[in-house]
Amino acid sequence: MKISKNYRFFPMILGLILVVYFYGYKYVYKNNDHFFKNRIQAKVIKVINHEDKSLQFYYSNEYCITITNTRGDTLKIGDSISKKHNTKSFGVYRIKNGNYIFFKNYK
């Protein structure tokens, strides 16, 4: 019985599929689901720039807002986010002269 040489790639392909699936679940679906369903009152604590393709603004250690528009007005560390539950739109408040004032509404 001769086994085809293509079967040696099967474990690598299966591993790649599993990594993509769990990444998609944990970092994409779970994050988006949490953001949509919950009321959020938080400050941006960390910003990660992915090679000018997307920006991730973390408002907790686990959850973030991902924006693909890396040009123009974006969030900054220290900005305050206010969002109602079951909606995607949120307001951003930026500190000016020691007080938070409304900056922009994102939809």
Secondary structure, 3 states (H helix, E strand, C coil): CCCCHHHHHHHHHHHHHHHHHHHHHHHHHHHHHHHHHCCEEEECCEEEEECCCEEEEECCCCCEEEECCCCCCCCCCCCEEEECCCCCCEEEEEEECCEEEEEEEEC
